[in-house]
Amino acid sequence: MQLTELLKPGKYYHIYNCGINGTNLFHSREDYDRFLKLVEKYILPVCDIYAWVLMKNHFHYLVKIRENRIYKYSNDNGSVMLIVN
């Protein structure tokens, strides 16, 4: 069972991920553009981004969680998540 740690408002976090066995996450310009649109939709409402880089097989973001934010979104399956700091 994986434990989940809540991100704390006002704190900085290094968020990163890479492809399994170094496989590419991004194969075309459209992949990068789609990823950036998802970041704009789900990350920017709750974080300030201080630095970022996207490479073919991994990415890094340095973010600070915003304080006093309420954010609500709905997934494709209809589930709703509400984040309140």
Secondary structure by P-SEA (a helix, b strand, c coil): cbbbbbbbccccccccccccccccccccaaaaaaaaaaaacccccccccccccccccccccbbbbbcbbbbbbcccccbbbbbcc
